[in-house]
C-alpha cells in the first residue's frame, strides 16, 4: 500500500513538471517572438536615424532624427483621411 501511494505521488509530481515545462516552452516561444518584433523595430529606428543624419537640407543643415518618422506618420494619416467616407 505504501509503495503504491508513493508511486502515485511521484507520477503526479512528474505530470505537474511536464505540464509546467510545456507552459514554460510556450512562454519562451512567445517571448522570442516579441523579442524578434522589438529587434525589427529597433533596426527600423536605427535605419531611419541613419537616413536622417545622412540627409541634408538645401542649406546643408542636418535634419533632426524625428523627421522621417513624422513624415511617415503624416502620410499614414493623410491616407486614412482620404479613405474616410464623409457623410
Secondary structure, DSSP 8 states (H G I E B T S, - for coil): -HHHHHHHHHHHHHHHHHHHHHHHHHHHHHHHHHHHHHHHHHHHHHHHHHHHHH-B-TTS-B--TTHHHHHHHHHHHHHHHHHS---
